[in-house]
Amino acid sequence: MNSLKSIGHNLIFVTVIALFWGYALSFNNATGWAAAASVTGIGLLSALTLLVPLHRLVVHATLTKQPNQQFLQLTLPAKPWINLVTPSLQNPKLALQPTGQPQQWQTTTPLPRGVYDQVTINLQLNDPLHLLVKRRRQTIKTALIVPPVLASAAATTIFEQLAPLIHAAPTNSSEASGFETQDFRPYHPGDPSNQIDWKLSAKQQTPMLRVLTHDEPVPWGWVFFTTTDIDLEARLAAFYTFVQLVGDLPADILLLGTTQQFSASVLPDAFASYQPADTTTVPATALRQHRVVLFGDNSAQAQALFDQLQAQNLQVTMFDWTAKGGDPNASRT
């Protein structure tokens, strides 16, 4: 297609040259011959600039962040004739604009969430007078990861809704369990409040927690699951920001969609590549003996997943996306 466009554009100028020669041959005067020769000379000089091998042009594609969004940036090599080349994006289909830096272009809108292993661009080479044109399509191998945009306000809302649950004592930790105090340490969000030593806290001027013998914190399980694209980007961004907000809590993260991605830390590429589940069955999960919060939708698959998690874990909560505040819609086992 690029070759056809270039041929069509260049044929117009060739036609103009032919008309000048037709005039010179028809009237056989000095003016006609001079005009035909001049136009032909200009055409030949313009054609020489198109001999530049565009297939050897190495274009670098990178991401630039501003301030909470990522833009695609293309950098062309520093060559004397490079200002005659104009790039455009074919895939993803986004507009480009100069950045003000030499041989550098940037998308006018942020790059959508995703993992980009290649970028397709169109290169257009014009002669200095813009009479002739040469085009070439090029595919650049990349490894660009664009996670969801951070949504601090939404993540704070989630935390406030889950705060009573997070600060509550886990079901297997209490003074009645018979554990003895082994040590003391500063209190962290998510620790059981009934293990705070108030006398020591008053002396230290900071909340101090009793560490019980053989007491290990019950890990959290943050599970994201949806079967639809409706509100996907907003909810995934809120969840992505929330798990970073509570990153100090011992937790595992499970993204359930077209694939199952399980990790003990925030993996931007997993969030970037997430796609909603497209099956009617819910796969078995790896979460066992956790305090789980399920960020699901209103589908039957989400309810089936909730029931499955209840049978495997100490405590399971279904997060209510429609709630504006207060306690979450919770179910405990």
C-alpha positions as CSV (number, residue, x, y, z in Angstrom):
1,M,0.0,0.0,0.0
2,N,2.8,2.4,0.8
3,S,4.5,1.7,-2.5
4,L,1.2,2.3,-4.4
5,K,0.8,5.7,-2.6
6,S,4.4,6.7,-3.4
7,I,4.0,5.7,-7.1
8,G,0.7,7.6,-7.4
9,H,2.2,10.7,-5.8
10,N,5.3,10.6,-8.0
11,L,3.4,10.0,-11.2
12,I,1.7,13.4,-10.8
13,F,5.1,15.1,-11.0
14,V,6.2,12.8,-13.9
15,T,3.0,13.8,-15.7
16,V,3.9,17.5,-15.2
17,I,7.4,16.9,-16.7
18,A,5.8,15.2,-19.7
19,L,3.5,18.1,-20.2
20,F,6.4,20.5,-20.3
21,W,8.2,18.3,-22.9
22,G,5.0,18.1,-24.9
23,Y,4.8,21.9,-25.0
24,A,8.5,22.2,-26.0
25,L,8.1,19.6,-28.8
26,S,4.8,21.1,-30.0
27,F,5.9,24.8,-30.2
28,N,9.7,24.2,-30.6
29,N,10.7,27.5,-29.0
30,A,13.4,28.5,-26.6
31,T,11.0,29.1,-23.7
32,G,9.5,25.7,-24.0
33,W,12.9,23.9,-24.2
34,A,14.2,25.9,-21.2
35,A,11.2,25.2,-19.1
36,A,11.2,21.5,-19.9
37,A,14.9,21.2,-19.2
38,S,14.6,23.1,-15.9
39,V,11.7,21.0,-14.6
40,T,13.5,17.8,-15.6
41,G,16.7,19.0,-13.8
42,I,14.7,19.7,-10.7
43,G,13.0,16.3,-10.9
44,L,16.3,14.5,-11.3
45,L,17.8,16.3,-8.3
46,S,14.7,15.5,-6.2
47,A,14.9,11.9,-7.3
48,L,18.5,11.7,-6.0
49,T,17.3,12.4,-2.5
50,L,15.0,9.3,-2.7
51,L,18.0,7.0,-3.1
52,V,18.4,7.0,0.7
53,P,17.9,3.4,1.9
54,L,15.0,3.7,4.4
55,H,15.2,0.0,5.2
56,R,18.6,0.6,6.9
57,L,17.2,3.3,9.1
58,V,17.2,2.2,12.7
59,V,14.4,3.8,14.8
60,H,14.4,3.5,18.6
61,A,11.0,3.2,20.4
62,T,11.0,4.0,24.1
63,L,8.5,5.0,26.8
64,T,8.5,8.4,28.5
65,K,6.4,9.2,31.6
66,Q,4.5,12.4,32.1
67,P,3.5,12.5,35.1
68,N,1.3,9.5,35.7
69,Q,0.9,8.4,32.0
70,Q,3.3,6.9,29.5
71,F,3.8,8.1,26.0
72,L,5.6,6.4,23.1
73,Q,8.7,8.2,21.9
74,L,10.4,7.5,18.5
75,T,14.0,8.6,18.0
76,L,15.6,8.7,14.5
77,P,19.4,8.5,14.0
78,A,21.3,11.8,13.7
79,K,22.0,12.0,10.0
80,P,22.2,15.1,7.8
81,W,19.2,14.1,5.7
82,I,17.0,12.8,8.5
83,N,15.0,16.0,8.7
84,L,13.4,14.9,5.4
85,V,12.0,11.8,7.0
86,T,8.6,11.9,8.8
87,P,7.4,8.9,10.9
88,S,3.9,7.9,11.6
89,L,2.4,5.1,13.8
90,Q,0.6,2.2,12.1
91,N,0.2,0.0,15.1
92,P,-0.8,1.2,17.6
93,K,-2.7,3.8,15.6
94,L,-1.7,7.0,17.4
95,A,-0.8,10.5,16.2
96,L,2.8,11.7,16.6
97,Q,4.2,15.2,17.2
98,P,7.8,16.5,17.4
99,T,9.1,16.8,20.9
100,G,11.3,19.8,20.1
101,Q,14.5,17.6,20.4
102,P,16.3,16.8,17.1
103,Q,14.9,13.7,15.3
104,Q,12.5,12.9,18.1
105,W,8.7,12.3,17.9
106,Q,6.1,11.5,20.6
107,T,2.5,10.3,20.7
108,T,0.0,13.0,21.3
109,T,-2.0,10.7,23.7
110,P,-0.8,8.2,26.3
111,L,-0.1,4.7,25.2
112,P,-3.0,2.3,26.3
113,R,-2.4,-0.4,28.9
114,G,-0.7,-3.4,27.4
115,V,2.5,-5.3,26.6
116,Y,4.0,-4.2,23.3
117,D,6.5,-6.6,21.8
118,Q,6.5,-4.8,18.5
119,V,5.6,-1.4,17.0
120,T,4.8,-0.8,13.3
121,I,5.7,2.6,11.9
122,N,5.5,4.3,8.5
123,L,8.5,6.3,7.3
124,Q,8.0,9.0,4.7
125,L,10.9,10.6,2.9
126,N,10.3,13.8,0.9
127,D,12.7,15.7,-1.3
128,P,13.5,19.3,-0.1
129,L,10.8,20.7,-2.5
130,H,8.2,18.1,-1.5
131,L,7.8,17.1,-5.1
132,L,8.5,13.4,-4.8
133,V,8.0,11.0,-1.9
134,K,9.2,7.6,-0.8
135,R,7.4,5.5,1.9
136,R,8.4,2.4,3.8
137,R,6.7,0.4,6.6
138,Q,8.9,-0.9,9.4
139,T,8.3,-3.1,12.3
140,I,10.4,-2.4,15.4
141,K,10.9,-5.2,18.0
142,T,10.2,-3.8,21.5
143,A,9.7,-4.8,25.1
144,L,7.4,-2.0,26.3
145,I,5.2,-2.6,29.3
146,V,2.4,-0.1,30.1
147,P,0.7,-1.0,33.4
148,P,-2.6,0.6,34.6
149,V,-2.5,4.3,35.4
150,L,-2.1,4.8,39.2
151,A,-5.5,5.8,40.7
152,S,-4.6,7.1,44.2
153,A,-8.1,8.4,45.1
154,A,-9.8,5.1,44.1
155,A,-7.2,3.1,46.0
156,T,-7.6,5.2,49.1
157,T,-11.4,4.6,48.9
158,I,-10.8,0.8,48.8
159,F,-8.4,1.0,51.7
160,E,-10.9,3.0,53.8
161,Q,-13.6,0.4,53.0
162,L,-11.4,-2.5,53.9
163,A,-9.7,-0.8,56.9
164,P,-12.0,-2.4,59.6
165,L,-11.2,-5.8,58.1
166,I,-7.4,-5.2,57.7
167,H,-7.1,-3.9,61.3
168,A,-9.1,-6.7,62.8
169,A,-7.3,-9.6,64.5
170,P,-6.8,-12.7,62.3
171,T,-9.0,-15.6,63.2
172,N,-6.0,-17.7,64.4
173,S,-4.3,-15.1,66.6
174,S,-5.4,-14.1,70.0
175,E,-4.2,-14.0,73.6
176,A,-6.5,-17.0,74.3
177,S,-4.5,-19.2,72.0
178,G,-2.0,-19.8,74.8
179,F,1.0,-18.2,73.0
180,E,3.5,-16.4,75.2
181,T,5.0,-13.0,74.5
182,Q,8.4,-13.5,72.9
183,D,9.4,-9.9,71.9
184,F,8.0,-6.5,71.1
185,R,8.1,-4.5,67.8
186,P,6.4,-1.4,66.4
187,Y,2.9,-1.8,65.3
188,H,2.2,-1.9,61.5
189,P,-1.1,-1.5,59.7
190,G,-2.8,-4.9,59.5
191,D,-1.4,-6.2,62.8
192,P,-4.0,-7.5,65.3
193,S,-4.9,-4.6,67.5
194,N,-5.5,-6.9,70.5
195,Q,-1.7,-7.6,70.7
196,I,-0.8,-4.0,71.3
197,D,0.9,-3.5,74.6
198,W,-0.5,-0.2,75.8
199,K,1.8,0.4,78.8
200,L,4.9,-0.1,76.6
201,S,3.3,2.0,73.9
202,A,2.8,4.9,76.3
203,K,6.5,4.7,77.3
204,Q,7.8,4.5,73.8
205,Q,5.4,7.1,72.5
206,T,4.5,4.8,69.6
207,P,2.2,1.7,69.4
208,M,4.2,-1.4,70.3
209,L,3.0,-4.9,69.4
210,R,3.6,-8.1,71.4
211,V,5.2,-10.8,69.3
212,L,3.9,-14.1,70.4
213,T,5.9,-17.3,70.4
214,H,5.5,-19.2,67.1
215,D,3.1,-16.5,66.0
216,E,3.3,-16.0,62.2
217,P,1.0,-13.4,60.5
218,V,-1.7,-15.0,58.3
219,P,-1.0,-13.7,54.8
220,W,-3.5,-11.8,52.8
221,G,-4.7,-12.8,49.4
222,W,-5.7,-10.0,47.0
223,V,-7.7,-11.6,44.1
224,F,-8.9,-9.7,41.0
225,F,-11.4,-11.4,38.7
226,T,-13.8,-10.1,36.0
227,T,-15.6,-11.5,33.0
228,T,-16.4,-8.2,31.3
229,D,-14.7,-5.1,29.8
230,I,-17.2,-2.9,31.6
231,D,-15.3,-0.6,34.0
232,L,-12.2,-2.9,33.6
233,E,-9.6,-0.1,33.2
234,A,-10.9,1.9,36.2
235,R,-11.2,-1.1,38.5
236,L,-7.9,-2.6,37.4
237,A,-6.1,0.7,38.0
238,A,-7.7,1.0,41.4
239,F,-6.7,-2.6,42.4
240,Y,-3.1,-2.0,41.0
241,T,-2.7,1.1,43.1
242,F,-4.3,-0.5,46.2
243,V,-1.9,-3.5,46.3
244,Q,1.0,-1.1,46.2
245,L,-0.6,1.0,48.9
246,V,-0.7,-2.0,51.3
247,G,2.6,-3.4,50.0
248,D,3.9,-3.7,53.6
249,L,1.3,-6.4,54.4
250,P,2.3,-10.0,53.9
251,A,0.2,-10.9,50.9
252,D,-0.1,-12.8,47.6
253,I,-1.7,-11.3,44.5
254,L,-3.8,-13.4,42.1
255,L,-5.0,-12.1,38.8
256,L,-7.6,-14.3,37.3
257,G,-8.6,-13.7,33.7
258,T,-7.8,-15.4,30.4
259,T,-4.7,-16.6,32.3
260,Q,-4.0,-17.1,36.0
261,Q,-1.1,-15.0,37.3
262,F,0.0,-15.6,40.9
263,S,2.8,-13.7,42.6
264,A,4.0,-12.4,46.0
265,S,4.8,-8.9,44.6
266,V,3.3,-6.4,42.2
267,L,4.3,-7.4,38.6
268,P,3.6,-4.6,36.2
269,D,3.7,-6.9,33.2
270,A,1.0,-9.1,34.7
271,F,-1.3,-6.1,35.1
272,A,-0.4,-4.7,31.7
273,S,-1.4,-8.0,29.9
274,Y,-4.5,-8.7,32.0
275,Q,-7.6,-9.7,30.0
276,P,-11.1,-10.7,31.4
277,A,-11.9,-14.3,31.8
278,D,-13.7,-15.7,28.8
279,T,-14.8,-19.1,30.1
280,T,-17.8,-20.3,32.1
281,T,-15.7,-22.4,34.5
282,V,-13.4,-21.0,37.2
283,P,-10.0,-22.6,37.5
284,A,-8.6,-24.0,40.8
285,T,-6.6,-21.4,42.6
286,A,-3.3,-21.7,44.5
287,L,-4.5,-19.7,47.6
288,R,-4.6,-21.8,50.8
289,Q,-4.9,-20.6,54.4
290,H,-5.1,-16.9,53.6
291,R,-7.3,-14.0,54.5
292,V,-8.7,-13.3,51.1
293,V,-10.4,-10.3,49.5
294,L,-12.0,-11.0,46.2
295,F,-12.3,-8.1,43.8
296,G,-14.8,-9.6,41.4
297,D,-17.8,-8.6,39.4
298,N,-21.5,-9.7,39.7
299,S,-21.1,-12.7,37.4
300,A,-22.0,-16.3,38.4
301,Q,-18.3,-17.2,37.9
302,A,-17.3,-14.7,40.5
303,Q,-19.7,-16.2,43.0
304,A,-18.4,-19.7,42.2
305,L,-14.9,-18.4,42.7
306,F,-15.9,-16.9,46.1
307,D,-17.4,-20.3,47.2
308,Q,-14.2,-22.1,46.1
309,L,-12.0,-19.6,48.1
310,Q,-14.2,-20.0,51.1
311,A,-13.5,-23.7,51.2
312,Q,-9.7,-23.2,51.0
313,N,-9.0,-20.2,53.2
314,L,-9.5,-18.9,56.7
315,Q,-11.5,-15.8,55.8
316,V,-12.9,-14.6,52.5
317,T,-14.4,-11.2,51.7
318,M,-16.1,-10.1,48.5
319,F,-15.3,-6.5,47.8
320,D,-18.3,-4.4,46.9
321,W,-17.3,-2.1,44.0
322,T,-20.6,-0.2,44.3
323,A,-20.2,0.8,47.9
324,K,-19.3,4.4,48.6
325,G,-17.7,3.7,52.0
326,G,-18.2,1.9,55.3
327,D,-17.7,-1.8,55.9
328,P,-17.2,-4.1,52.9
329,N,-19.7,-6.7,51.9
330,A,-17.9,-9.5,53.8
331,S,-18.4,-13.2,54.4
332,R,-16.1,-15.0,56.8
333,T,-15.4,-18.7,57.5
